[in-house]
Amino acid sequence: MSQHRSVKRGGMVLKRFLCIAVQGMLRSKQDTTIKRFYTKKAKSIGAAKAQVAAARKLACAIWYMLSHNEAYRDADTELSERKLTKMEHTATSEAALPTPRDLESVAKQLTGRAVALERLAREEARAG
């Protein structure tokens, strides 16, 4: 029997996301601290409980990284660089700047709406 009760409070959605992250870490080829922790725990307490324990360890690592402004120690730098390059390429290709014609069209729409709002305000002032 356990010496402590399980923690039921907390964000269940966050717990699920952390468990999904642990599953991804387990499927990856890279050997990480979380993966080694899970493997050791799975032998003694079972796969499901080990996954939740590894998710908690991951949450602690995330908290530490955020509070101390540090990078993840077991990060796959090659994968991170590939993802960053792809993200930058997507951002530059999809972020088309508006043309002067587009800006003029938006300005006309806003001007027309401003005039209509001014008329409404005057009519309300007269009625009130």
Residue, then its C-alpha position, 0 to 999 in steps of 0.5 A: m500500500s502506498q504511503h501517500r495518497s495520489v494527487k487529484r488536484g491540478g489541471m487535467v488538461l496539462k497532465r494530459f499534455l505532459c503525458i503526451a510529451v512523455q510519450g513522444m520522448l519515449r518514441s524518440k531515439q534520443d536518450t534523455t533523463i526523462k526516458r531513463f527515469y520512465t524506464k526505471k520506474a516502469k519496472s517497479i510501478g508499471a507503465a501508466k504510473a511511470q508515465v505520470a511520474a515522468a510527466r511530473k518530472l518533466a513539469c519540474a524540469i520546465w518550471y526550473m527552465l522557466s524560473h532560471n532562464e535556462a535551456y533544456r539540457d537534453a535538447d536535440t540541437e539538430l532537430s531544434e535548428r531544423k524546426l526553427t529554419k522551417m518556422e522562419h521559412t513559413a513565417t516569411s513566405e506567408a507574411a505578405l505585406p499589404t499593398p498601398r491599395d489594400l491600405e487605402s481600401v481599409a482606410k476608406q472602410l474605417t472612415g465610412r464607419a467613423v462617419a456613421l458612428e458620429r451620426l449615431a452619436r449626434e442622433e442619440a444626443r438630440a433624442g436624449 
